């Protein structure tokens, strides 16, 4: 096990460096490729089915959503405005329905089809933010719409995920989906409201302690407690860790523990993505699976572009917004991982979803850069005429 972890970390960091330095792509793609190389698809040096390795990698998923929560401002989320909420809603509904229909028409069960649809809903905040930052456009109106919508549809996606994963061990029915969705919403609201009240007291106690790293330890304890509470009510643990991150994002102590938590997360999160690649079986991608993957990719791209093109606002780069919503990234991979581990989806569907995540992540940066530059040129051309 120790040798496997050493190989996974070393491979993730080395290939991640090459990916970011020369291909200008996020390291997460390299981590998945390392897993495919080390796993059963090629070398077979890392056992993707090893329970202990899966549990260690699972901590990475929890810490990842904890980080996403820490970077989310719950008050700003309520202020994102009609534009971002429109993009988020359309960007969830169309991919969800499209993914469900494609999977169901091509032979998947109802529960599998619902899960595939859910896996296509979330947008990767980190990847889109990175591209806008590289373009020095992070403060543009389009960037604010995309980032606000990405956070909002992550929350909606988590609720959908909680509903679907909660039904994995029971018979599927739409009333059951409604009950589980209501439970997920209630849990998120309760965790955030109660957390905002209780966290200042918890951190005050930790701040008064002389023990080393007491504040950062208290933050991690809160993350793990809310994750375990979510699991206790049959929700995905990442719902709880996201809620804990949102709560702690509003505390004064955030600056004291954020970097320490990131240093821990930087070890566990790559292991999660490498394990995702190690669990992927390329031999499962037969002709039918490739057809499913291609159809899902089309739905994934079109659904997000439509969310931008249908914006009722004037003077907004609709193509920029739509293309910025395309990458599925980390959250989509977590959806696939949970579905495969719970036995909801098999290797072919799992490989198809990972394929969609990889391709959407690869194509977004060049497309978004092209659309942003074109929109800026068009705006400059119109400006003198208006003057």
C-alpha positions in Angstrom: 0.0 0.0 0.0 2.8 2.4 0.9 4.5 1.7 -2.4 1.3 2.3 -4.3 0.8 5.7 -2.6 4.4 6.7 -3.3 3.9 5.8 -7.0 0.5 7.6 -7.2 1.9 10.9 -5.6 5.1 10.9 -7.6 3.3 10.2 -10.9 0.7 12.8 -10.2 3.2 15.6 -9.4 5.6 14.8 -12.2 2.9 14.5 -15.0 1.0 17.3 -13.4 4.0 19.6 -13.8 4.3 18.6 -17.5 0.6 19.2 -18.0 0.5 22.6 -16.5 3.9 23.8 -17.8 3.7 22.7 -21.4 0.1 21.8 -22.2 -1.4 24.7 -20.1 -4.0 22.3 -18.7 -5.0 21.6 -15.1 -3.1 19.0 -13.2 -6.3 17.0 -12.5 -6.2 15.6 -16.1 -2.6 14.4 -15.5 -3.7 12.7 -12.3 -6.4 10.8 -14.0 -4.0 9.7 -16.8 -1.4 8.6 -14.1 -4.2 6.4 -12.6 -5.0 4.9 -16.0 -1.3 4.1 -16.6 -0.8 2.6 -13.1 -4.1 0.9 -12.9 -5.6 -2.2 -14.5 -5.9 -0.6 -17.9 -2.1 -0.7 -18.5 0.6 -1.5 -15.9 -1.6 -2.9 -13.1 0.8 -1.6 -10.4 -2.1 0.1 -8.4 -5.2 -1.9 -7.5 -8.1 0.5 -8.0 -10.4 -1.9 -6.1 -8.3 -1.9 -2.9 -10.6 -0.9 -0.1 -8.0 0.8 2.0 -6.7 2.9 -0.9 -10.3 3.8 -1.8 -10.9 5.0 1.8 -7.7 7.1 1.7 -8.7 8.6 -1.6 -12.2 9.3 -0.3 -10.7 11.7 2.2 -9.4 13.6 -0.8 -13.0 14.0 -2.2 -14.2 15.3 1.2 -11.3 17.8 1.4 -11.8 18.9 -2.2 -15.5 19.9 -1.6 -14.4 21.5 1.8 -12.0 23.7 -0.3 -14.8 24.5 -2.7 -16.9 25.6 0.2 -14.1 27.7 1.7 -13.9 29.6 -1.6 -17.6 30.1 -1.8 -19.3 33.2 -0.2 -22.8 32.2 0.9 -23.9 35.8 1.0 -22.5 36.5 -2.5 -24.3 33.3 -3.6 -27.6 34.9 -2.7 -26.6 38.1 -4.5 -25.5 36.6 -7.8 -28.6 38.1 -9.4 -31.0 36.9 -12.0 -28.4 36.4 -14.7 -26.3 33.9 -12.8 -29.3 32.0 -11.5 -30.7 31.8 -15.0 -27.5 30.4 -16.3 -27.2 28.0 -13.4 -30.8 26.7 -13.7 -30.7 26.2 -17.4 -27.2 24.8 -17.2 -28.5 22.1 -14.8 -31.9 21.3 -16.3 -30.8 20.7 -19.9 -27.8 18.5 -19.2 -29.7 16.6 -16.6 -32.7 15.8 -18.9 -30.4 15.3 -21.9 -28.1 12.9 -20.0 -31.1 11.0 -18.6 -32.7 10.6 -22.1 -29.5 9.6 -23.8 -28.7 7.0 -21.2 -32.2 5.6 -21.0 -32.7 5.4 -24.7 -29.4 3.5 -25.0 -30.4 0.9 -22.5 -29.6 2.1 -19.0 -32.1 1.7 -16.1 -34.0 4.6 -14.7 -31.8 5.0 -11.7 -28.6 4.7 -13.8 -30.0 7.3 -16.3 -30.9 9.7 -13.5 -27.4 9.4 -12.1 -25.8 10.0 -15.5 -27.9 13.1 -15.9 -26.8 14.3 -12.4 -23.2 13.7 -13.3 -23.5 16.2 -16.2 -24.9 19.1 -14.2 -22.0 20.6 -12.2 -19.5 23.1 -13.6 -15.9 23.2 -12.5 -15.4 26.6 -10.8 -11.6 26.2 -10.6 -11.0 25.5 -14.3 -13.1 28.4 -15.5 -11.7 30.8 -12.9 -8.1 29.8 -14.0 -8.9 30.7 -17.7 -10.5 34.0 -16.9 -7.5 34.8 -14.6 -5.0 34.0 -17.4 -7.0 36.4 -19.6 -7.0 39.2 -16.9 -10.8 39.0 -17.2 -11.7 37.8 -13.7 -13.5 41.0 -12.9 -15.5 41.1 -16.2 -19.3 40.9 -16.1 -19.2 37.6 -18.0 -16.7 36.1 -15.5 -18.9 37.1 -12.5 -21.9 35.5 -14.1 -20.1 32.3 -14.9 -18.4 32.0 -11.5 -21.7 32.8 -9.6 -23.6 30.3 -11.8 -20.9 27.6 -11.3 -21.2 27.9 -7.6 -25.0 27.8 -7.7 -25.2 24.8 -10.0 -22.6 23.0 -7.8 -25.1 23.4 -4.9 -28.0 22.2 -7.1 -25.8 19.4 -8.4 -24.9 18.3 -4.8 -28.6 18.2 -3.9 -29.4 16.0 -7.0 -26.4 13.8 -6.1 -27.6 13.4 -2.6 -31.1 12.5 -3.8 -29.8 9.9 -6.3 -27.1 8.3 -4.1 -29.6 8.1 -1.2 -31.7 5.8 -3.4 -28.9 3.4 -4.3 -30.0 0.9 -1.7 -33.7 1.3 -2.1 -36.3 1.0 -4.9 -36.4 3.9 -7.2 -39.5 6.2 -7.3 -40.0 9.8 -8.0 -41.7 10.4 -4.6 -38.6 8.9 -3.0 -36.4 11.3 -5.1 -38.6 14.2 -3.8 -38.2 13.1 -0.2 -34.4 12.7 -0.5 -34.0 16.0 -2.3 -36.0 17.7 0.5 -33.8 16.1 3.1 -30.7 17.2 1.3 -31.9 20.8 1.1 -32.9 20.8 4.8 -29.6 19.3 5.8 -27.6 22.0 3.8 -29.7 24.8 5.3 -29.6 23.4 8.8 -25.8 22.8 8.6 -25.1 26.3 7.4 -27.5 28.1 9.8 -26.4 26.2 12.9 -22.8 26.2 11.8 -22.8 30.0 11.4 -23.9 30.2 15.1 -21.8 27.5 16.6 -18.5 27.9 14.7 -17.4 31.2 16.3 -17.6 29.6 19.7 -15.7 26.5 18.5 -12.9 28.6 17.0 -12.8 30.8 20.1 -12.0 27.8 22.2 -9.4 26.6 19.7 -7.8 30.0 19.5 -7.4 30.0 23.3 -5.6 26.7 23.3 -1.8 26.4 23.3 -1.7 23.1 21.4 0.0 23.3 18.0 -2.4 23.9 15.0 -5.5 23.9 17.3 -7.5 26.3 15.0 -6.8 24.3 11.8 -7.5 21.0 13.6 -10.9 22.5 14.8 -11.7 23.3 11.2 -10.9 19.8 10.0 -12.9 18.3 12.9 -15.9 20.4 11.8 -15.5 19.2 8.2 -15.3 15.6 9.2 -18.2 15.9 11.7 -20.6 17.4 9.1 -19.5 14.9 6.5 -20.3 12.0 8.9 -23.6 13.6 9.8 -24.5 13.7 6.1 -23.5 10.1 5.7 -25.6 9.2 8.8 -28.8 10.6 7.0 -27.8 8.7 3.8 -26.5 11.7 2.0 -23.1 11.9 0.3 -20.3 13.0 2.7 -19.2 15.7 0.3 -22.5 17.5 1.0 -21.5 17.9 4.6 -17.9 18.9 3.9 -19.2 21.6 1.4 -21.5 23.0 4.1 -18.6 23.1 6.6 -16.5 25.0 4.1 -19.2 27.5 3.4 -19.6 28.1 7.1 -15.9 28.5 7.8 -15.5 30.8 4.8 -17.2 33.6 6.8 -14.9 33.4 9.9 -12.1 35.7 10.8 -9.8 32.7 11.4 -10.0 31.5 7.8 -6.7 33.2 7.0 -5.0 31.3 9.9 -6.0 27.7 8.8 -6.7 27.9 5.1 -3.1 27.4 4.0 -2.5 24.5 6.5 -5.6 22.7 5.2 -4.5 23.2 1.6 -1.2 21.6 2.4 -3.1 18.5 3.7 -5.5 18.6 0.8 -2.7 18.8 -1.7 -1.6 15.3 -0.6 -5.0 13.6 -0.5 -6.8 15.2 -3.5 -4.3 13.9 -6.1 -4.7 10.4 -4.7 -8.5 10.6 -5.2 -8.1 11.5 -8.9 -5.3 8.9 -9.5 -7.6 6.3 -8.0 -10.4 7.4 -10.3 -8.1 6.6 -13.2 -6.9 3.4 -11.7 -10.5 2.2 -11.4 -11.2 3.0 -15.0 -11.1 0.0 -17.4 -10.3 1.1 -21.0 -11.3 -2.3 -22.2 -14.9 -1.5 -21.1 -15.0 1.2 -23.8 -16.5 -0.9 -26.6 -18.3 0.5 -29.7 -21.6 0.9 -27.7 -19.8 2.7 -24.8 -18.1 5.1 -27.2 -21.4 5.9 -28.8 -22.9 6.6 -25.3 -19.8 8.7 -24.4 -20.0 10.7 -27.6 -23.8 11.4 -27.2 -23.3 12.4 -23.5 -20.4 14.7 -24.6 -22.7 16.4 -27.1 -25.4 16.9 -24.5 -22.9 18.1 -21.9 -21.5 20.8 -24.3 -24.8 21.9 -25.8 -26.6 22.1 -22.5 -24.1 24.6 -21.0 -23.8 26.7 -24.2 -27.6 27.1 -24.3 -27.6 28.4 -20.7 -25.4 31.3 -21.9 -27.1 31.9 -25.3 -30.6 32.1 -23.7 -29.5 34.9 -21.3 -32.1 37.7 -21.5 -29.5 40.4 -20.8 -28.2 42.7 -23.4 -24.5 43.6 -23.9 -23.3 40.4 -22.4 -21.0 38.0 -24.2 -23.4 35.0 -24.3 -21.0 32.7 -26.0 -18.4 33.6 -23.4 -20.8 32.7 -20.6 -22.0 29.5 -22.3 -18.5 28.2 -23.1 -17.3 29.1 -19.6 -19.9 26.7 -18.1 -18.7 23.7 -20.1 -15.9 22.1 -18.0 -17.2 19.4 -15.6 -13.9 18.9 -13.8 -13.6 17.7 -10.2 -17.3 17.6 -9.2 -18.3 15.5 -12.2 -15.5 13.0 -11.3 -16.8 12.8 -7.8 -20.3 12.0 -9.1 -18.8 9.2 -11.3 -16.8 7.9 -8.4 -19.8 7.7 -6.0 -22.0 6.1 -8.7 -19.4 3.4 -9.4 -18.6 2.7 -5.8 -22.3 2.3 -4.9 -22.8 0.0 -7.8 -25.3 2.4 -9.5 -23.3 2.4 -12.7 -21.0 -0.2 -14.2 -17.5 0.2 -15.8 -18.9 1.2 -19.3 -21.0 4.1 -17.9 -18.2 5.1 -15.5 -15.7 5.2 -18.3 -18.1 7.2 -20.4 -18.6 9.9 -17.7 -14.9 10.2 -17.1 -14.4 10.5 -20.9 -16.9 13.5 -20.9 -15.2 15.1 -18.0 -11.7 14.9 -19.6 -12.8 16.2 -23.0 -14.9 19.1 -21.6 -12.0 20.1 -19.4 -9.5 19.9 -22.4 -11.6 21.9 -24.9 -12.8 24.7 -22.6 -9.6 26.8 -22.3 -8.9 27.4 -26.0 -12.6 27.9 -26.9 -13.1 30.3 -24.0 -10.0 32.3 -24.8 -11.1 32.6 -28.5 -14.6 33.7 -27.6 -13.4 36.2 -25.0 -11.0 37.8 -27.4 -13.6 37.9 -30.2 -16.2 39.5 -27.8 -13.7 42.1 -26.7 -12.8 43.0 -30.3 -16.5 43.3 -31.2 -17.1 45.5 -28.2 -14.2 47.8 -29.2 -15.5 48.0 -32.7 -18.9 49.1 -31.6 -17.7 51.6 -29.0 -16.5 54.3 -31.4 -19.8 54.1 -33.4 -21.8 54.5 -30.2 -19.7 57.5 -29.2 
